[in-house]
C-alpha cells in the first residue's frame, strides 16, 4: 500500500514539473510585461484559400506547396492577404516556420 502511494505522489510531482516547465517556454516575464516569443506571420484557413497575417512592416517570402511536394505559389507579402487556393492540404513555408494547413 505504501509503495502505491509513493508511486502516485512521484507521478503527480513529475507531471507538475513537466507542466510548469512547458508553460515557462512560451513567454518571457520582465517587469510586469509579457513578451510573446513567436510573433511572426500567422496563418489560418478561410473559405477558398488561406489568410496570411503580417504583424510587422517587413516583407516576408512565402512558399506554398501541395501535399505531394509541388510548389503551388511563391509570394512576397508585407500586409495581411488572402491567397486563393483550391480545396486540399498544403504546406506553407516562410523564413521562420513551416506549417500544414487544410483548405475546405
C-alpha positions, 0 to 999 in steps of 0.5 A: 500500500505504501509503495502505491502511494509513493508511486502516485505522489512521484507521478503527480510531482513529475507531471507538475514539473513537466507542466510548469516547465512547458508553460515557462517556454512560451513567454518571457516575464520582465517587469510586469510585461509579457513578451510573446516569443513567436510573433511572426506571420500567422496563418489560418484557413478561410473559405477558398484559400488561406489568410496570411497575417503580417504583424510587422512592416517587413516583407516576408517570402512565402512558399506554398506547396501541395501535399505531394511536394509541388510548389503551388505559389511563391509570394512576397507579402508585407500586409495581411492577404488572402491567397486563393487556393483550391480545396486540399492540404498544403504546406506553407513555408516562410523564413521562420516556420513551416506549417500544414494547413487544410483548405475546405 
